[in-house]
Amino acid sequence: MDAQYNPFETERDAQRFWEQNHSFRAVERDDREKFYSLCMFPYPSGKLHMGHVRNYTIGDVVSRYQRMKGRNVLQPMGWDAFGMPAENAAINNRVAPADWTHQNIDYMRSQLRALGYAYDWEREFATCDADYYRWEQWFFARLVEKGLVYKKNATVNWDPVDNTVLANEQVIDGRGWRSGARVERREIPLWFLRITDYAEELLADLDHVDWPEQVKTMQRNWIGKSRGVELDFEVAADGAALPEGGEQLTVFTTRPDTLMGVTYLAVAADHPLAAAAETHVEGMAEFRRECRQGGTSEADLAVMEKRGLATGFSALHPISGERLPIFVANFVLMEYGTGAVMAVPGHDQRDWEFATRYQLPIVAVIANLEGDAPDLSAGAFTEHGTLINSATFDGLDFDAAFAAISSRLENEGRGRVKTNFRLRDWGVARQRYWGAPIPVKYGPTGETVALSDDELPVELPREVEFDATGSPLRKMPAFYDLGEGWTRETDTFDTFMESSWYYARFCCADNHQAMLDARADYWLPVDIYIGGIEHAILHLLYARFFHKLMRDFGLVKSDEPFQRLLTQGMVVAETYYRERSGGGRDWFNPQEVSVERDERGRPQTARLDRDGEPVTPGGIEKMSKSKNNGVDPQSMIDRFGADSVRLFTMFAAPPEQSLEWSDAGLEGSYRFLRRLWRQVAEHLQAGTPPALDPGALDDELRTLRRKTHETIAKADDDFGRRLTFNTAIAAVMELSNALGKLESSAPQALAVAREGFETCVLLLAPIAPHAMHALWHALGHETPVIDADWPRLDDSALARDSIELAVQVNGKLRARIEVPSAADRDDIERHARDDANVQRHIEGKTVRKVIVVPGKLVNIVVG
């Protein structure tokens, strides 16, 4: 073999071999345990970024390892292809979304292939393909028939520039996440899926998946199960006309123990009482309009200035009978609960801020830890405690008060104990073009009918005219006018729909007669799912819900889609900038900056290469276009090869932690591969070794062979259980260094070296597959390394004649000693006492106790 490592030829040859031999085609088989490895598929935005590379390298390493462990592995790849970026690109660049999307897919696919990922490309699809979304439409029609879908008017976040509904998470500081436009709250008709019907099961089944506890907690909080009391306040008109049904105001509270502290009630701007108040409250109409301009996320509500107007109506306290004013408040939303809240300013900070602003009473009804009324001058007291100022309920703790107050309300017909969920039904309609058409039509007399099978798929027209005034589908009679008064829905699905079941379609993507078939039950659930924690709530929750829907329709048998979840950390890098004279900053890519560093590696001076002038370090940030600190993966591949990029991304940090990009680290990975290549070449030049004879090894060779098998044991645990590939790579590097120090060319020395080098190659094969493909062949193997077994651990090679123990005196390390592996407690204690440094520390003192921890240490306690 050539002693010089050429990554480009090596990677070209390996990729050609895999492609010609269909090496990663996945076929269902009964003789092997299946393993389904899946990374969250990408949006085809144009180019891969380093976050993609890290994510997909982790998945590929897991897949290749599981294959070497004898499992039947499926690792597919596809494209989450619908969404607003393509539509915005069409508006800005006058290019059709389909063309823009497929051009990007072609380029990104070439990048994935260049990185050598072991994908079964025969299963590839894009969600914008009619062959994919037709089954989504088919399934939606079934859900309509079963009553799991409904349409109703709903108040939404409306982006007036993008002309579409935004989720709360897409509203940032009251503005649309893409357009930056001030978001409005509008009421429009929307389609919803009844995810709330599955709230209890979605909550309970979190106990049956191997997910990070942080993600489970986020989902539990989003589902938000709470037990409380729903109670009714009688509304007094106070001379004004009440709306129909407005004689009663219903609220839900999880703190019925604070009921005697209610000093006012608040309703949403869209509540019927608020609308009725417009007739007699000056400024109410304008205030309601202002409220509709505010955000709807809980984060927005928590930080906004609390404002309101009195409605002129009042309510009677259900126990005391006290008359309480009713306000319209900007922090109450119709879509949360009943659109009304009972305000307890003494024990809720939001209510306290409102009461303080409008000089409303603030009453303490919960005692502090000392049993006294808390100081409410600076804020609300929100802890549990015992009741005070609560008439007959004084002295009760939270649980007793909950029971007593709820019982009284129930007995008087004014309340009931109820379990509520924070989760709301999933609004799946979007008012944009580049999405899957919703398969519904409307009749001349108001009929709403799901499309029949022979009317599917409803294909999205590809030839459309774009402007910024909304979906072109609404301006295309050829699309929506079905004749005889029938019209087709012009809304499209939320793109979460496509990503909620793609993992299942990968199992049988070639089936054009059914949504899923028996192969889905062979492969599902996904054994490991890899992606960013930013998808921990909505995507994962919707996918879990969709899976349960498919199960209940007999399409799959499993309860959950993803058995194990790995959420990888971000890729971060240094940032550099200059202040603009008129304000703002210009950011410069780190690769354009020369930096002088201190002994700890921290930047001291930094200058822009093109002009030699200083720039300011801006700290380490997530790679982003806004900070211009991204690294183009393709440029790194072109410089060092794919294997070096893969090795660095796995070596720099454990998967769940942030990875700090380092050009020096990447160069170090390249040097290691080059050194290992050269070591193998030199080993091969030394000749063919005989069969390894463990009984014929001297101490040096036994030690080296032990190192080989210790590395196998560690790497197997790191790859399989811990998913800490960085420590496995470090162990292989140590083994490589140990092999490099072997100077003997005796036959058994060559045999031990051959075992060691083959172990290095096998352990690195999932991480740097191209180079290891070539080295494995050079070591004389006809079977490709992808079909090789993971190296077997020889327990006998781990045996030691002696072991090293730490010796402490009163807990402080004083020596390290070698003792025979078979030494008993008395022998170990004797060896410890005989050490010269230990004797100096125990001389003249009384040994009170000797503690021996087998295989680790001896602690001599003296006094």
Salt bridges, closest charged atoms under 4 A:
ASP13 OD1 - ARG12 NH2 3.29
ASP13 OD1 - ARG16 NH1 3.50
GLU28 OE2 - ARG123 NH2 3.43
ASP31 OD2 - ARG29 NH2 2.74
GLU33 OE1 - ARG71 NE 3.31
ASP60 OD2 - ARG64 NE 2.88
ASP60 OD2 - ARG646 NH2 2.68
GLU87 OE2 - ARG432 NE 2.77
ASP106 OD1 - ARG109 NH1 3.09
ASP120 OD2 - ARG123 NE 2.86
GLU122 OE2 - HIS22 ND1 3.76
GLU122 OE2 - ARG25 NH2 2.84
GLU124 OE2 - ARG109 NE 2.90
GLU145 OE2 - ARG142 NH2 3.21
ASP162 OD1 - ARG432 NH1 3.68
GLU184 OE1 - ARG186 NE 3.25
GLU200 OE2 - LYS225 NZ 2.90
GLU201 OE2 - LYS548 NZ 3.49
GLU201 OE2 - ARG551 NH1 2.55
ASP205 OD2 - LYS548 NZ 2.59
ASP207 OD1 - ARG220 NH2 3.19
ASP210 OD2 - ARG564 NE 3.65
GLU213 OE2 - ARG220 NH1 2.96
GLU230 OE1 - ARG416 NE 3.04
GLU230 OE2 - LYS418 NZ 3.11
ASP232 OD1 - ARG416 NH2 2.93
ASP238 OD1 - ARG323 NH1 2.71
ASP257 OD1 - ARG255 NE 2.92
ASP270 OD2 - ARG185 NH2 3.63
ASP270 OD1 - ARG292 NE 3.09
GLU278 OE2 - ARG288 NH1 2.74
GLU286 OE1 - ARG289 NH2 2.83
GLU290 OE1 - ARG307 NH2 3.13
GLU298 OE2 - ARG422 NE 2.53
GLU305 OE2 - ARG357 NH1 2.51
ASP348 OD1 - ARG350 NE 3.70
ASP351 OD1 - ARG350 NE 3.16
GLU353 OE1 - LYS306 NZ 3.12
GLU412 OE2 - ARG408 NE 3.15
GLU412 OE1 - ARG414 NH1 3.88
ASP453 OD1 - ARG142 NH1 3.14
GLU455 OE2 - LYS441 NZ 2.99
ASP467 OD1 - LYS475 NZ 3.04
GLU489 OE1 - LYS151 NZ 3.17
ASP491 OD1 - ARG474 NH2 3.07
ASP494 OD2 - ARG430 NH2 3.59
ASP510 OD1 - ARG519 NH2 2.70
ASP517 OD2 - ARG519 NH2 2.85
ASP527 OD2 - LYS34 NZ 2.71
GLU534 OE2 - HIS535 NE2 3.78
ASP552 OD1 - ARG551 NE 2.89
ASP559 OD1 - ARG551 NH1 2.97
GLU560 OE1 - ARG544 NE 2.83
GLU560 OE2 - LYS548 NZ 2.94
GLU574 OE2 - ARG597 NH1 2.90
GLU579 OE2 - ARG585 NE 3.05
ASP586 OD1 - ARG580 NE 2.76
GLU592 OE1 - ARG610 NH1 3.68
ASP598 OD2 - ARG602 NE 2.81
ASP611 OD1 - ARG578 NH2 3.00
GLU621 OE2 - LYS627 NZ 3.89
ASP643 OD1 - HIS770 ND1 2.82
GLU667 OE2 - ARG639 NH2 3.84
ASP699 OD1 - ARG702 NH2 2.19
GLU710 OE2 - ARG800 NH2 2.80
ASP716 OD1 - LYS69 NZ 3.23
ASP717 OD1 - ARG721 NE 2.73
ASP718 OD2 - LYS714 NZ 3.21
ASP718 OD1 - ARG722 NH1 2.60
GLU734 OE1 - LYS707 NZ 2.99
GLU755 OE1 - ARG705 NE 2.85
GLU755 OE2 - HIS709 NE2 2.90
GLU758 OE2 - HIS781 NE2 2.74
ASP787 OD1 - ARG67 NH2 2.74
ASP794 OD2 - ARG705 NH2 3.05
ASP801 OD2 - ARG702 NH2 3.70
ASP827 OD1 - ARG830 NH2 3.24
GLU829 OE2 - ARG833 NE 3.16
